[in-house]
Structures are given as C-alpha cells and as structure tokens.
Amino acid sequence: MISRRAGALLGCLLIAGVLATPAIPSSAAGASPAATSAAGFLAREFARLGHSYPSPITGNPDGGVIADALIGMHAAGMTGGEFTAATAALRKSFFNGALTASGFVAKYLMVATRAGVDPASWGTDSQGKPIDLVRRLESTMDENGRYRDLNAGSYDPRRDASNVFSQSLAMIALHELGRTGDHAKALGYLLRQQCPGGGFRALPPPADPVAACADEKTVVDADYTAMGAWALAETRSDPAALAKAVGWLRAHQLADGSFKNRDGAPSANSTGLAALAFTKAGDVADAGRANGWLVSMQLPAGGAVPAMAGAVAASADAYLTIQRDPAGYWAGAGQQDQLRRATAQAVLGLSAAPVGEVPPPPVAPADPAVPASRAGKPPAPSASPVAPAVSAAGPGVGPAAGSSGGTPEVGPPTVAPAVPPLASPVAVAEPEPVAGIGGAAALPPREADFLDFLRSPWGIAASVLAGFAMAVAGYWLVTRKSRTSKG
C-alpha cells in the first residue's frame, strides 16, 4: 500500500506544473458584514466538524457542499487556517476512480484555483491514479458540447445526472484557467437550454440531446437561470443571451427581493445565486435587493445557540422554526446540513454586491393554515422581462464565485446535489399530524384482534410457552416410540 501511494505521488509530481493556476482575487475588501458573518459560520462549522462536512444520510464527507462552502468563504475573503485545512481535507477525501461527475470535478477545480493548488496534482483516486482535475473534466464533454457524468464502461445516459448546473460550473472553472478550446461547443449546448423567455431549463429530453427548449413554464426556474447567466457573464460569451437571462430574473424577483425555488417558496439558495448572477451581469441594484432579503433570513449573534450566528436560514419557514426552538432545530443533523447548504450559496450573493434595503424578518401567521413563507409577503410583481443594461463587451470577471449545492446532488449539485442542485432543502421540522393524505378521509381506528394479542408481551410469552410445550411433547412421543420398539 505504501509503495502504491508513493507511485501515485510520484505521478502527481511528474505532471505538476503542466497547467498554470492563476489566483482568483478575493473580495475581502468589499465584503459586507453580513458576508463576513455568514462565512464565519461556515468556518466555525469546519473547525467543529474536523474540516469536513458530513452527509446527514451516509455520514461520509459531502464533497459538493464542502466545495460550495470553500468557494463562498473565498468570495467573502475568509481564506485563513480553516479554509486551508478544509481544502487539504477535501483533497484527501474519497474520490471514486470509476466515476467522473462533471459538476463535482468542476467544483473541485474552482476550489483548487482559489486555494492555489495545482489542479494536475489534486490527489489520488480510489484506484490509486493521480487526479488531474482539468483533464478529467475536459474528458467528460461529448460531441454535443455537454459535460457529462461518466461511469466505468460504456456511457449510459440513464446514469447521467449532469445538467445546466454542471455545464455552467464546468464552463466557469475552465474559463478561470484559460482553457477555452471547446468553449464554442459547450456554449452551444448551454444556449440550447435557454427558453424563448430567457430562463434556463435543466437539460434537454434524454431521447433528443440537441432539442431546443420548449414548454418553459414547467421546466424553467431561478436556480438554472442564475447558473446559466453566471456562466454567460463570467465567460463573456453572448451578451444578448445574458440580457435575456437577466431579464427573466428581474421579472421573477419578488417584491421583497427574494426568488422562489422549484417548490414555489422563497429560497436562500435561489436568491443567493440570483444575486451573484445579477452582480456578474452588472445589475448591482437588483443584487442588493436580493441581498437585503438574505440578511432578513440571517441569524444574529447573541442568539440562544451561538453556533448558528451568521448562518442564513433556507426559507422563511426554516427561520421561524429556528426562532420557536433554536436548540431543537440545531440538534438535528439534517437541519445543520440545511443551514450549511443555504449559507454557502447565500454568501456568494452577499459577497458580490452591497446589501440593499432589508425587509422585516418573517413573522408567524395568525392563521395556522397559512405557510410562514407566505405570511407578511407582498405580492410578486407581474412585469414582463426587461432587457438589462449589459455592455457589448460583457461584464468583467468579478471576485466572487460559487457553485450550485446541490446539484440534485450534485446536487446537482442538487447538484443536485445533482450535481445536488446545490440545494434541495432538507426538512426542518416534523409535519403536523393530518387526518388523511391528499385530502382523503382518515381511516377509522381498527379494532383489536388476535394478531394484536400475539404482538403484545403476553402474546409473545404465550407463543414461547406454546412452542416449548410442543417441543417437549414431540420429544416425549419420539422417545416413547423408540422405547416401545426396543421392548
């Protein structure tokens, strides 16, 4: 094992220096107090958890969320000891040599660029092979320009979770390194996911990988559109397409500055990505409105649970749940994970632009039937897309950068993770008891029967005694027959 690792290390050293690793400037000088506070929460979580965020489901390191947090911390200028230690831990974490998920590799490449790590010497995978992030990412592109998820053996589209999140991340990560050889093909694939109204869908129908966008009302959302706009702005690819994407975001921004996720509720993940996309496109005013809403979701210092200070709640419902029972909320691994995911994407927006007007924090509705996310919220504006003012040259490459969450993990990243998009929320509270499911009447209580008796302690004891009695009787009959035959 030692010689194998030494060989892998030697291989990494031999190919080190092949690619330049330009530093991405941090936005420390311009980071708002809200961004610094949010990044501080992520840093404290790294210190508390051994510089690795675990998945609440498997307990294994969640590389996508770890990368999201590191990219967010860098955007806020927090690149000290916790950033360095968490980057080192991520490089040592398990990397499946039989799977290349484009969204994950793109996130790791963005971390390497920000941490000053040679991407050709990122680490060693589960098969003992050195990890060259650039080569692995570039190897996933197909003839249509799509950055795919590749498994061992022949390509199977049914196992491919790549989407606009991973496509955008790959384009951004490679652009930061000046690797633009196949950019035209990648851009062509991305633009095919933009619908006529300017919003982006996740991906084309699997049976037709080059299909144009259709039925945008059901497939377009703020997360994919923000990611597509970010990629277009970062790579300075197509000003007209960027203008349409930003116009879609403007038309779908709520009056309080927030953005709804696919579930139809204002989301910190969606709003953080939109704020970053606005800033990259030069629309600082609308980015500030989005940041104002994020600050209204931020947990202040001096709360009942100091560990949560600076974190951004994923939604108004989550914010109110925390206010009602901070200790109970923080006790759940799933709730902690949700806070990390939401904060990692919120800090991208908070680091990119100044904070605008902060709306009042959410209040519990008087009517329990009204969701907290709808309480006290003004109606969304019903405006048609307005083309943003984007120069023909395109916006400059800004200091802030981040990733999805989840690609549908990756996730979406949820992706993902998805790449979990970066972020499908985790449940924050147990649901209230309901009479039925989907409006159906509840079933009447079932009367106790003989099976209930057998499941009770008395029934179990009676069953054991009956079994023992039958065994004794059987033994007596067998031995009696044997004695009779011998006599």
N, C-alpha and C positions, 0 to 999 in steps of 0.2 A: 504493500500500500504506500509506503514511504517513497519507494523508487518511482511509482506511478505518478504520485503527486509532484515529485521532483521533475519528472519528464514533462508533465503538463506545464509546470512553472517555467522550465527552460523554453518550451514552445512559445509561451507568452512573451518571454524576454526577447526571443529572436524576432518576433513580429512587432515588438513595441516600437513606437515612433513612426510607424507607417503613415498614420493619419495625424494631422495637426489637431490640437484640442484647444481652440480659442476659448477664452473665458467669457462667459456671459455676464455682463455687469449687473451687480445687484442694485436694487432700488432703495438701499438703506437711507440715503439722504432724503428721499422723498416719501418714505413710508409713513403712513399716518399712525397715530397712537393706536387706533383700532387694529391696523395690520400688525403692528408690533405685539400687541396683546394676544392676538389670535395665533401668531407664530410662536409666542411664548408658551401657549398651551400645548402646541404640537411638540415643542422641545421638551417640556416637562414630561409629557407622555413617553417620549423616547427614553428619558432618564429613568422613569418609573418602571418601564417595561423592558429594560435591558437593551435599549436601542433597536427594538423590533416590535412592530405592531402585529399581534396575533389575529388570525381569523376567529371570530366567535363561534364558528361552526366546527372547524377542524382543529383549531389551536395552533396550526402551523403559521409561519410568518406569511403575512399578506403583502406580497411584493408590490402589487399595484397601489395599495393605499400608502405603503411606506414611500414609494416613489412620489406619489402625489404630495405627501407632506413635505418631503425634501425640496421639491420644486417650489412649493408655496413658501417654505422657510427662506429659501434663497431669494425669492421675489421680495420678501419683507426685509432682506438684509441680515437675517439671522443665520450666519454661516460659521458659527464658532464650534466649540467642542462637541455639542450634541449632534450638530449637522455632520461633522466629520466622522464621529463614532457610528452614527446610524448609516452613513454611506458605506463605511467599512463592513458593517454587519450585513447590509444588503448584498454586498459583493460576495460574501461567504455563504449566503443562504442558498437553499436548494434551487438548482436550475436544471430543468428537465432537458436532457440531451436529445430526447426523441420528439420534442415538441418545440416549435418556434411560433409563438403567438406574437404577431406583429405589434400589437398595442403595447404589450409588456416590454418587448425589446425596445420600442421607441421611447417609452418612459425611462427605462434604464439608461438609454443613450442620452436623454436630456439631463438625467442626474449626473452622468459621467462628465458631460460638458460643463456643468455648473460646478462640479467638485474638482475639476482639473485632473480627472483620471483618464488615462489613455484608453479609449474605447476598444482598442485592439487587445487590451490586456485586462478586461473586466474581471475575469475569474476563470473557474473551471466548472464544467457542467457535470451532470450525473454520470456521464460516460467517460469522464476523465479528459475531455477535449477542452482546449482553451476557448474562451468565449470572445469572439470578435463581434461586437455589437453591430458595427456598420455592415460587415459582410453578411451577418445573419439577417439583418433587416432587409438589405437590398435583395437577398436571395428569395424573399417571400413575394416579390412582385410578379404578377402573371402578365400574359400578353395583352390584357385589357387595362393594365396600369393599376390594378388593385393590389394592395399589400394584404396578403392572406395569412391565415393560420395554417401551419404545415405540421402534419404528424408524420411518424415513420411510415415508409411505404408510399404507395401511390396517393395522389391527392384525392381527398374525399370531401366534397362541398358540404355534406351533411354535418361535418365536424368543424366547420369553419365559422367562427363567431366574429370575424373581423367586420367592421362597419365604418361609418363616417368618423367615429372617434379614432379608431386605429389608423385610418387613412390620413386624417388630419395630423395626428401626432407624428406619424412617420414622415410626412412632408416637412413639418416644422423641425423635427430632430435632425434630419439630413440637411435641411437648409442652413441650420445653425453651423454645420461643419463645412458648408460649401459644396456638398455632394449633390449636384443637381443634374446628373447625367440623364436620368429617366424622368425628370420633373414634368416634361410635357405629357407623358403618358399618365403619370399619377394625377396631374391636374385635370386631364380629360375625364378620368374616372370620377374624380370628386365633383366636377361640374355636372356630370350626368345625374348626380344625386340632388341637384338643386331644382326645386319645382318652379313653375312659372311665377308664383307669387314671391319668390325669393328665399323661402325657407328650404332647409335640407331634410331629406329623409335619411333613414339609417342605411339602407342598401337596396339594390335592385332585386327583382324576383330571382330566386336561385336558378330557375329554368332559363332566364334570359339575362346574363350578366352585363349586357350593354344596353338594356332597356332604358328609355328616357323616363323621367319622373311622371307619375300620374296619380290621381286621387290624393292630392296633397292634404286634404282636410283630415285624413285619417292617419297619415304617415309622417307628417312634419311636426317637429316640436322645437322648443327653445334650446335644448341641450345640443342636438345635432346642428342646428343652425348656428349657434355660438361657436361650436368647434369648426365648422366649415368657414365661417367668417374669420376666425382667428388664423386658420391656415392661409386663407387668401391674403389677409393683411400682412402676415409675417413673411410670406414668400413674395409679396408684391406681384401677384400673378395676373389678376384680372380685375381692374378697378370697377368695371361695370357689374360683374357678378358680386363683388364685395358690396357695392352700393345697394343692390337688390337685397342681399342678406341683412345688411344693417337696417334697411327699410322695413323688412319683415320684423326684426327685433323691436324696432321703435313702435310698430303698430300693435305689438303684443305685450308691451310693457304695461303693467298695471299702474293705476294712479298713484300707488304708494311706492313705486319704483321696482317692485318685485316681478318675478317671472314664474309662471306655473310650470310644473313638471308634467310628465305624461299622465299622471294620475289626476291632474286638474287642480292641484293645490300649490300655492306659492312655496317655492323651494329655495333654500340657501345654495344648494349645489347649482341649480339652473341660473340663479341670479348672479352668483359669483362668476360663472363662465361668461354670462352675457355682459357683465361689467368689464371683464377683460377684453372681450371682443369689441365692445364699443371703444375702449381706450385705444386698442391697436388700430382701429379704423379712424381715429381722430375725433371721436364724439365723446368728449370728456364730460359734457353736461349730463347726458343720459347715463353715463357710467357713474357719475356722482349720485344720481337719483337711486340707482340700484344699490350703491354702497350705503346710502342712508338707510335703506330697508335692512341691509345686513347688520348694520350697527344696532338697529332696534331689536335684532334677534341675538345680540351678543350678551353673554353672561358677565356681569361686572365683578370686579374684585370685592372682597368682603362678604361674599355670599356664604350660605350655610356649608357648602362644600368647596373649600378653596381650590381644590384640584381642577374644578371646572372653569375657573376665572379665565376670561378671554375666549372661551370656546363660543362657536356660533351654532345655535340650535338649528336643526334641519328645517323646521317649519314652525308656524305659529302654534300648532297643536303640541309639538315637542317642547316649545318654550313654556307653554302653560303647564304641561306635565311636570317640567322641572321646577317651576315655581310652587306647585302644590306639594311636591315631595322630593326635594333635592337629593336627600340621602338615598331614598328608594330608587330614584332614577339612576344614580351613579353606581348603585350596587349591581346593576345588570351589565354583563359583558356586551350584550347586543346594543344597549344604549350608549356605552362608552365608545363602541365602534362607530355608531352613527354620528356621534359628536366629532370624532376624528375625521370621518369622511366629509361631513359638511364643512368643517373648519378648513380642511385642506383646500377645498375649492373656493370657499368664501375669501380666503386670504389672497387668492390670485386677483380678485377684483379690488379688494381693499388696498392692495399694494400698488395697483396700476394707476389709480386716479384718486383725487381728493374726494372726501365724503361730502355729499350734498345734504340737503335737509333731511333730518332724521324724523320719521313719523313716530307717533306714540307707540309704545310696545303693545302687543296684543293683550286684550282683557277677556276674561271668561264670559261667554254668552249667558244672558239671563235665561234663555230657553235651552235646556239641555239637548234638544233635538238639533240645534244649530251647531255645526262644527266650529271649533275655535278658529280655524283658518278662515272662516267667513265672517267672524264677529268683528264689527267695527271697521270693515274694509269698504272703501268707496268702490263704486262700480268701475270696471276697466274701461278705458277709452275705446271708442269704436271708430278708429281712424284707419284710413287706407294707407298702405305703405308709402312712406315719403323718402325719396332718394336722399341719402346723406351727402354731405359735402366731403368728397374724397378726391384728393388731387390725382391727376393722371399718373403721376409717378408712384402713387401708393404711399401709405404711411411708413414711417421708419420702423426699424426693428427696436422695439421697446425693451426695457429691462425685465419686465415681468413675464413669467412663463409658467405654464402649469399643465395639467392633464385632465383627462376625463374622470374618474372614481371610480370610477367604476365602471368602467365598461360593464356591459352586462356581464359584468365582471368577469376582468376587463371584459369594469367590469367593464372594457366593456365591455371600462373598462364598463359599466355595468355596466370599461368596460368592462359594461359592463358590468359584471366588474366592474362581460364584457369587459374584450376589454370592457368590469364590470361596469354600462356607463358607470362612469365614476360614480355612479351613485344611485343606486336604488335604495330608498330609506329602509332602515330596519325598524320593526315595530317598537314603540317606546312604552307601551302600556298594554295590560291585558284588556281585551274587549269586554264591554259590559254584557251581562247575560241578556239574551234575547229570547223572545217567545218562540221564534221559528227561524228558518233560513230562507232568504229570498222571498219573504212575505208569506210563506206558508204557515198555517196554524201549527202550534206546538202539539206534539203527540201527547195524549193523556197518559198519566202515570200508569206504569204496568204493575199489576198486582203480583204479589209474591207467589212463587210457585215452587215445585220440588227442586228445580235447579238452583234457586236461590238458597234453599236449605243446604244443598250439597256444597255450595260455595262458602257457607258460614263456618265458623270454627267448630260448632257442634257437628255439622255435616261432615267436615273433614275428619274429625275424630271418629265419627261413626263409620266412615268409609275405611279408615285404617283398621279399626277393630274388626269390621266385617271381613276385610281381606285377610287378617291374621287368623280369624276363626276358620275361614275356608281353607287356608294353608294347612292348619292343624288337622282339620277333618280329612283333607286329601292325603296327608301323610299317614294318618291312622288307617285309612282304607287301604293304602298301598301296603303298609307293613302287615296289616291283618291278613290280606290276601296271600302275602308271602309266607306267613306263618302257617296258614291253612294248607297251602300246597306242600309245604315240607312235612306237615303232620300226616 
